[in-house]
Amino acid sequence: MMVWSLACSHIVIILVIRLSYCLHISDESLREELHEMLIPTILKPSTCKLDCPLNLHFYYIQFFPIPADRHYRIFGLFVINPLPMEAEKLEVDLHLARGRIVKAGMKHLGTISFDEEQMMLARNFQEMFLKVLLDRSEFTVSHVMLLGNSETLQFNSTFYLLLPIKQELYGDIFMIDWPTVKRCLSSPVFKDPTGVSAHGSYLPDESLRLLDNMYSKTDVVGSLIFAPHIKTFFVIHVILNELNARSEYDGATYEDHYKERFGIKLSHPEQPLLHAKQLFNLHNLLHDRLRETTGGRELMEHFVELPPELCSLKIIGFSKDMCSSLSLLPSLMCRLENLLVAIELKDVMLSSFSEASQISASGILEALTTERCLERISLERFEVLGDAFLKYVVGRHNFLTYEGLDEGQLTSRRSAIVNNSHLYELSIKRNLQVYIRDQHFEPTQFIALGRPCKVVCSADTEVNIHTDSRENCNLRCTKSHHWLHRKTIADAVESLVGAFLVEGGFKAAFAFLHWVGIDVDFKDSSLYRVLDASSINLSLTNHTDVDELEELIGYNFKHKGLILEAFVHPSFNKHSGGCYQKLEFLGDAVLEYLITSYLYSAYPDLKPGQITDLKSLAVSNNSLAYVAVQKGIHKYLIKDSNYLSTAVNKFENYIRLPNSEKDLVEEPACPKVLGDIVESCVAAVLLDSGFNLNYVWTLVLMLLEPVLSFSDMHMNPMREIRELCQCHELELGLPEPMKADGEYHVKVEVNINSQVISSAAANRNSKVARKFAAQETLSKLKNYGYTHKNKSLEEILRDARKKEPELLGYNEEPIKVEADISAEMNNLKIGKERDANISFQNTEISIRGTLRTSSQRTAGNTMFSKDDVSIERNNQLKVAKQNACLPKGTTQKNIRKEYHGDMVNKTAKSFLFEVCAVSYWKPPEFELCKEEGPSHLRRFTYKVTVQIRGPSETLLECYSDAQLQKKAAQEHAAQGALWYLRQHGYLPKDEVRV
């Protein structure tokens, strides 16, 4: 980590830059960084010596093949530390070729003691089968050396043993099959070649002549052999006593076949043939092969017949069923390691918040596994849900916390929190990147005891090993480094939010967000202030029929001002209240979450991209505008714009046309206001119900019923034409729009074999014009025969499995909302002063930061106008000082002022504390700045600091006059702060007179 300090005037900026090897890409979210990948602590090598007796925990590995027509040798897993309970319950589907599946699980059978000799045998056996699985070329020679005790644990990232076990004839007792272990390790290939007998002493009927020696038939059956003539390994299943090389094969004999095909003349054609199965190549069995093949499950295994004299025996006792089990173990251990990592993250979170107990380790693992792993689990569905939820709860928090911000400012503030850059930073702070699984299991990179990592990574060699050439991007090093996109690290936050939401509900998701560093909490009183402030809209009741509107949407409002505000267009300025734009901001967020919840729960098999596409269709402005017209709620829009009225009427007339007539006329531009009022209406119900999402869920399902049927789906024309051109490798041209006569003239061009197909359109909105031009171009392309190769969304949805939709995760208690709660928020009143002759002539006020203004801001029960504040509107740090003066005629006759609120006298200092508390600001801080004068006439100057929360942090500093008493100086500084707050709209001007 490197730190630079930059001095600029009085501002000191500290830049902290994390050193990381990054691939230089212009898009920050696509930049890749090198990060270590966590190895499960529980599987890391112990400090104990492995050449000493050890007690290891014993787990019986269970295999259940589907169909049950294969035999699998039972194996055991042996580890130093007991596995967590959730790891013991691991169940995983291992996908074989042609749709076959083996379900695998584990069962704890206690502990078992290994003496020094047994530990050496176990380690040698594991090294042996790992060589067979992954480095079998070493067995093409006559002698293979096992490291045995000479192997160190220095570069082994994990320690565990996998050994064959057997069950007692009576009872449920399992033990290690040491005879099989010893038999395999006693094979000639592991012995010193000089000590191996050239000829074994066997009876003719009990032995076979192999390429390298004479062997007993009992040793040959269930052994691993190598056939040099085809450079292939086989396991021998049985000896075919009824067949030999002179038996018929493909119209001739086996003897003829080998002579013609390989030019080999057999020396012992009378020997029985070997029934052999080719040794498998190790695959990633976590990959879902069901989606790869349409062929049926093959019940018959494939065997070949081999003359013994062409085979070199390698490992005795290496049976077919043992090979079948060994082919599964690396994939199983990969999933176990990943699950243990998820359990570690769960434990980390559980140490900070108890709600982490509500989520399963498998849910966390899914939220940490990217699509690049090519497994059946992926974080993407969780991410889609978490993204929508995050936007809703952050938007809700901002809506209630920053009442003075308009829709655009709220959107900007929310974006600053939920964007990938910020989520990436939060993820890095919590070290989430080390838990992410972003590489598919590559068997050749499998590392375990007996197969140590050969790429030793250190601070000196790291740069050379992991270059940005991408040639060695999947290289496994001793530090388990891997490349991660910044966006992937950010996505982990959203996917974990989704996982917590599904398994633990809102409350668990809130706890996780708080742990990550995202504040979504708010006080009930924040909602009460919004509800109380909405009463200013009641003057609009004569502009629309509220009762009719309530009946139309099926909800009776306690605060009628909310539903009125939801239908006020910005063009209507004949009242002092607000318009629907802020409600639209909140409604857009909650609507997106509800629709995502609907699609996620109703269509469990849809891919994340399909959910996103359907959600975009459902909440698009066109869809919501259609809903507004169909339900008739657009008639209640309060506006003052002839142009808007014409546009709405034109769109309504088009919607009312029969489908047969719609094709004959050009579709008019959809007025955005129609979709906006649906969103603002949803937000109004959300607020009035105290955030009772059950009410809002019911409303949304009712309003959007025609949309959620997806019976008339239309993809965005621009997206559709891009995908169509990409699918058929056509060149798409999008010239810049040209503006003339108040309209944008747009062209869309497609180059087909040097022939340009183009369409043009004009509209006051360039995006609308582009849409029309794209639609026309699409029609032309389809006339040429260009269609999508993949299924359309409509086809996918028609074939998809559908369940009953549900509102996911909602378990927070709604806020109790009364019909009239204005009195509850009116407890901070300031009456007329009895003696207020106070001068602020010499009070110095310093403001640090900036204030952004909007057309309307709610602070407590009051609002201030944008004309009240004239401080900088940008985001730069500013320090300003001014002298605050009272109107003429006021004096400093009495430094004490009596504030009357709820019949209690309050000092300025105590009232300032109340103002900060009610506004959810930090308490004011009083600081003695200066002492002057002789000891008997000591005078004190105090400074009060108020941190004003808003769109940007504002620091208010007020200095008192020099006073003979400290309390008097504090009081005078507090009065200056209150004066400023009143002048800038934070306090009611008609209730605080200074």
Secondary structure as the mmCIF struct_conf table of DSSP 4:
data_model
#
loop_
_struct_conf.conf_type_id
_struct_conf.id
_struct_conf.beg_label_comp_id
_struct_conf.beg_label_asym_id
_struct_conf.beg_label_seq_id
_struct_conf.end_label_comp_id
_struct_conf.end_label_asym_id
_struct_conf.end_label_seq_id
STRN STRN1 MET A 2 CYS A 8
TURN_TY1_P TURN_TY1_P1 SER A 9 HIS A 10
STRN STRN2 ILE A 11 ILE A 17
STRN STRN3 CYS A 22 CYS A 22
BEND BEND1 SER A 26 ASP A 27
HELX_RH_3T_P HELX_RH_3T_P1 GLU A 28 LEU A 30
STRN STRN4 GLU A 32 GLU A 36
HELX_LH_PP_P HELX_LH_PP_P1 LEU A 38 PRO A 40
HELX_RH_3T_P HELX_RH_3T_P2 THR A 41 LEU A 43
BEND BEND2 LYS A 44 LYS A 44
HELX_LH_PP_P HELX_LH_PP_P2 PRO A 45 SER A 46
BEND BEND3 THR A 47 CYS A 48
TURN_TY1_P TURN_TY1_P2 LEU A 50 ASP A 51
BEND BEND4 CYS A 52 CYS A 52
STRN STRN5 LEU A 54 ILE A 66
BEND BEND5 PRO A 67 ALA A 68
BEND BEND6 ARG A 70 ARG A 70
STRN STRN6 PHE A 75 VAL A 79
BEND BEND7 ILE A 80 ASN A 81
HELX_LH_PP_P HELX_LH_PP_P3 PRO A 82 PRO A 84
HELX_RH_AL_P HELX_RH_AL_P1 MET A 85 GLU A 88
TURN_TY1_P TURN_TY1_P3 LYS A 89 LYS A 89
STRN STRN7 GLU A 91 HIS A 95
HELX_RH_3T_P HELX_RH_3T_P3 ALA A 97 GLY A 99
STRN STRN8 ILE A 101 PHE A 114
HELX_RH_AL_P HELX_RH_AL_P2 GLU A 116 LEU A 134
HELX_RH_3T_P HELX_RH_3T_P4 ARG A 136 THR A 140
BEND BEND8 VAL A 141 SER A 142
HELX_RH_3T_P HELX_RH_3T_P5 GLY A 148 SER A 150
BEND BEND9 LEU A 153 LEU A 153
TURN_TY1_P TURN_TY1_P4 GLN A 154 PHE A 155
BEND BEND10 SER A 157 SER A 157
STRN STRN9 LEU A 161 GLN A 167
BEND BEND11 LEU A 169 ASP A 172
STRN STRN10 PHE A 174 ILE A 176
HELX_RH_AL_P HELX_RH_AL_P3 TRP A 178 LEU A 185
TURN_TY1_P TURN_TY1_P5 SER A 186 SER A 186
BEND BEND12 SER A 187 SER A 187
HELX_RH_3T_P HELX_RH_3T_P6 PRO A 188 PHE A 190
BEND BEND13 LYS A 191 LYS A 191
HELX_RH_3T_P HELX_RH_3T_P7 PRO A 193 GLY A 195
BEND BEND14 VAL A 196 VAL A 196
BEND BEND15 ALA A 198 HIS A 199
HELX_RH_3T_P HELX_RH_3T_P8 PRO A 204 GLU A 206
STRN STRN11 SER A 207 ARG A 209
BEND BEND16 LEU A 211 ASP A 212
STRN STRN12 MET A 214 SER A 216
HELX_RH_AL_P HELX_RH_AL_P4 LYS A 217 VAL A 220
TURN_TY1_P TURN_TY1_P6 VAL A 221 GLY A 222
STRN STRN13 LEU A 224 ALA A 227
TURN_TY1_P TURN_TY1_P7 PRO A 228 LYS A 231
STRN STRN14 THR A 232 ASN A 244
TURN_TY1_P TURN_TY1_P8 ALA A 245 ARG A 246
BEND BEND17 SER A 247 SER A 247
STRN STRN15 GLU A 248 TYR A 249
TURN_TY1_P TURN_TY1_P9 ASP A 250 GLY A 251
STRN STRN16 ALA A 252 THR A 253
HELX_RH_AL_P HELX_RH_AL_P5 TYR A 254 PHE A 262
BEND BEND18 SER A 267 SER A 267
TURN_TY1_P TURN_TY1_P10 PRO A 269 GLU A 270
BEND BEND19 GLN A 271 GLN A 271
STRN STRN17 PRO A 272 GLN A 278
HELX_LH_PP_P HELX_LH_PP_P4 LEU A 279 LEU A 282
TURN_TY1_P TURN_TY1_P11 LEU A 285 LEU A 286
STRN STRN18 HIS A 287 HIS A 287
HELX_RH_3T_P HELX_RH_3T_P9 ARG A 289 ARG A 291
TURN_TY1_P TURN_TY1_P12 GLU A 292 GLU A 292
BEND BEND20 GLY A 295 GLY A 295
HELX_LH_PP_P HELX_LH_PP_P5 GLY A 296 GLU A 298
BEND BEND21 MET A 300 MET A 300
HELX_LH_PP_P HELX_LH_PP_P6 GLU A 301 HIS A 302
STRN STRN19 VAL A 304 LEU A 306
HELX_RH_3T_P HELX_RH_3T_P10 PRO A 308 LEU A 310
STRN STRN20 SER A 312 ILE A 315
TURN_TY1_P TURN_TY1_P13 ILE A 316 GLY A 317
HELX_RH_AL_P HELX_RH_AL_P6 LYS A 320 LEU A 326
TURN_TY1_P TURN_TY1_P14 SER A 327 LEU A 328
HELX_RH_AL_P HELX_RH_AL_P7 LEU A 329 LEU A 350
TURN_TY1_P TURN_TY1_P15 SER A 351 SER A 352
HELX_RH_3T_P HELX_RH_3T_P11 SER A 354 GLN A 358
BEND BEND22 ILE A 359 ILE A 359
HELX_RH_AL_P HELX_RH_AL_P8 ALA A 361 LEU A 368
STRN STRN21 THR A 369 THR A 369
HELX_RH_3T_P HELX_RH_3T_P12 GLU A 371 CYS A 373
STRN STRN22 GLU A 375 GLU A 375
BEND BEND23 ARG A 376 ARG A 376
TURN_TY1_P TURN_TY1_P16 LEU A 379 LEU A 379
HELX_RH_AL_P HELX_RH_AL_P9 GLU A 380 THR A 401
TURN_TY1_P TURN_TY1_P17 GLU A 403 GLY A 404
HELX_RH_AL_P HELX_RH_AL_P10 GLU A 407 VAL A 418
BEND BEND24 ASN A 419 ASN A 419
HELX_RH_AL_P HELX_RH_AL_P11 ASN A 420 LYS A 429
TURN_TY1_P TURN_TY1_P18 ARG A 430 ASN A 431
HELX_RH_3T_P HELX_RH_3T_P13 LEU A 432 VAL A 434
TURN_TY1_P TURN_TY1_P19 TYR A 435 TYR A 435
STRN STRN23 ARG A 437 ARG A 437
BEND BEND25 GLN A 439 GLN A 439
HELX_RH_3T_P HELX_RH_3T_P14 PRO A 443 GLN A 445
STRN STRN24 ALA A 448 ALA A 448
TURN_TY1_P TURN_TY1_P20 LEU A 449 GLY A 450
STRN STRN25 ARG A 451 ARG A 451
TURN_TY1_P TURN_TY1_P21 ALA A 459 THR A 461
HELX_RH_AL_P HELX_RH_AL_P12 GLU A 462 ILE A 465
BEND BEND26 HIS A 466 HIS A 466
TURN_TY1_P TURN_TY1_P22 ASP A 468 SER A 469
BEND BEND27 ARG A 470 ARG A 470
TURN_TY1_P TURN_TY1_P23 GLU A 471 ASN A 474
TURN_TY1_P TURN_TY1_P24 THR A 478 LYS A 479
STRN STRN26 HIS A 481 HIS A 485
HELX_RH_AL_P HELX_RH_AL_P13 ARG A 486 VAL A 516
TURN_TY1_P TURN_TY1_P25 GLY A 517 GLY A 517
HELX_RH_AL_P HELX_RH_AL_P14 ASP A 524 ALA A 533
HELX_RH_3T_P HELX_RH_3T_P15 SER A 534 HIS A 543
BEND BEND28 THR A 544 THR A 544
HELX_RH_AL_P HELX_RH_AL_P15 VAL A 546 ILE A 553
TURN_TY1_P TURN_TY1_P26 GLY A 554 GLY A 554
BEND BEND29 LYS A 558 HIS A 559
HELX_RH_AL_P HELX_RH_AL_P16 LYS A 560 GLU A 565
TURN_TY1_P TURN_TY1_P27 ALA A 566 PHE A 567
STRN STRN27 VAL A 568 VAL A 568
TURN_TY1_P TURN_TY1_P28 PRO A 570 SER A 571
BEND BEND30 LYS A 574 GLY A 577
TURN_TY1_P TURN_TY1_P29 TYR A 580 TYR A 580
HELX_RH_AL_P HELX_RH_AL_P17 GLN A 581 ALA A 602
TURN_TY1_P TURN_TY1_P30 PRO A 604 ASP A 605
HELX_RH_AL_P HELX_RH_AL_P18 PRO A 608 ALA A 618
TURN_TY1_P TURN_TY1_P31 VAL A 619 VAL A 619
BEND BEND31 SER A 620 SER A 620
HELX_RH_AL_P HELX_RH_AL_P19 ASN A 621 LYS A 631
TURN_TY1_P TURN_TY1_P32 GLY A 632 GLY A 632
HELX_RH_3T_P HELX_RH_3T_P16 ILE A 633 TYR A 636
STRN STRN28 ILE A 638 ILE A 638
HELX_RH_AL_P HELX_RH_AL_P20 ASN A 642 ARG A 656
BEND BEND32 LEU A 657 LEU A 657
HELX_RH_AL_P HELX_RH_AL_P21 ASN A 659 LYS A 662
TURN_TY1_P TURN_TY1_P33 ASP A 663 LEU A 664
BEND BEND33 VAL A 665 VAL A 665
HELX_LH_PP_P HELX_LH_PP_P7 GLU A 666 PRO A 671
HELX_RH_AL_P HELX_RH_AL_P22 LYS A 672 ASP A 688
TURN_TY1_P TURN_TY1_P34 SER A 689 GLY A 690
BEND BEND34 PHE A 691 PHE A 691
HELX_RH_AL_P HELX_RH_AL_P23 LEU A 693 LEU A 703
TURN_TY1_P TURN_TY1_P35 LEU A 704 LEU A 704
HELX_RH_AL_P HELX_RH_AL_P24 GLU A 705 LEU A 708
TURN_TY1_P TURN_TY1_P36 SER A 709 PHE A 710
BEND BEND35 SER A 711 ASP A 712
HELX_RH_AL_P HELX_RH_AL_P25 PRO A 717 CYS A 727
TURN_TY1_P TURN_TY1_P37 HIS A 728 GLU A 729
HELX_LH_PP_P HELX_LH_PP_P8 LEU A 730 LEU A 730
STRN STRN29 GLU A 731 GLY A 733
HELX_LH_PP_P HELX_LH_PP_P9 PRO A 735 PRO A 737
STRN STRN30 MET A 738 ALA A 740
TURN_TY1_P TURN_TY1_P38 ASP A 741 GLY A 742
STRN STRN31 GLU A 743 ILE A 752
TURN_TY1_P TURN_TY1_P39 ASN A 753 SER A 754
STRN STRN32 GLN A 755 ASN A 763
BEND BEND36 ARG A 764 ASN A 765
HELX_RH_AL_P HELX_RH_AL_P26 SER A 766 ASN A 783
TURN_TY1_P TURN_TY1_P40 TYR A 784 GLY A 785
BEND BEND37 LYS A 789 ASN A 790
HELX_LH_PP_P HELX_LH_PP_P10 LYS A 791 SER A 792
HELX_RH_AL_P HELX_RH_AL_P27 LEU A 793 ASP A 799
BEND BEND38 ALA A 800 ALA A 800
TURN_TY1_P TURN_TY1_P41 LEU A 808 GLY A 809
BEND BEND39 GLU A 812 GLU A 812
HELX_LH_PP_P HELX_LH_PP_P11 GLU A 813 LYS A 816
BEND BEND40 ALA A 819 ALA A 819
HELX_RH_3T_P HELX_RH_3T_P17 SER A 822 MET A 825
BEND BEND41 ARG A 834 ASP A 835
TURN_TY1_P TURN_TY1_P42 GLN A 841 ASN A 842
STRN STRN33 GLU A 844 GLY A 849
BEND BEND42 SER A 855 SER A 855
STRN STRN34 ARG A 857 ALA A 859
TURN_TY1_P TURN_TY1_P43 GLY A 860 ASN A 861
STRN STRN35 THR A 862 PHE A 864
HELX_RH_3T_P HELX_RH_3T_P18 LYS A 866 ASP A 868
BEND BEND43 ILE A 871 ILE A 871
BEND BEND44 ASN A 874 GLN A 876
STRN STRN36 VAL A 879 ASN A 883
HELX_LH_PP_P HELX_LH_PP_P12 LEU A 886 PRO A 887
TURN_TY1_P TURN_TY1_P44 LYS A 888 GLY A 889
BEND BEND45 GLN A 892 LYS A 893
BEND BEND46 ILE A 895 ILE A 895
STRN STRN37 TYR A 899 GLY A 901
TURN_TY1_P TURN_TY1_P45 ASP A 902 MET A 903
STRN STRN38 VAL A 904 LYS A 906
HELX_RH_AL_P HELX_RH_AL_P28 ALA A 908 VAL A 918
TURN_TY1_P TURN_TY1_P46 SER A 919 TYR A 920
HELX_LH_PP_P HELX_LH_PP_P13 TRP A 921 PRO A 924
STRN STRN39 GLU A 925 GLU A 932
BEND BEND47 GLY A 933 GLY A 933
HELX_RH_3T_P HELX_RH_3T_P19 SER A 935 LEU A 937
STRN STRN40 ARG A 939 ILE A 948
BEND BEND48 GLY A 950 SER A 952
STRN STRN41 THR A 954 TYR A 959
HELX_LH_PP_P HELX_LH_PP_P14 SER A 960 ALA A 962
STRN STRN42 GLN A 963 GLN A 963
BEND BEND49 LEU A 964 GLN A 965
HELX_RH_AL_P HELX_RH_AL_P29 LYS A 966 GLN A 983
TURN_TY1_P TURN_TY1_P47 HIS A 984 GLY A 985
BEND BEND50 TYR A 986 LEU A 987
TURN_TY1_P TURN_TY1_P48 LYS A 989 GLU A 991
#
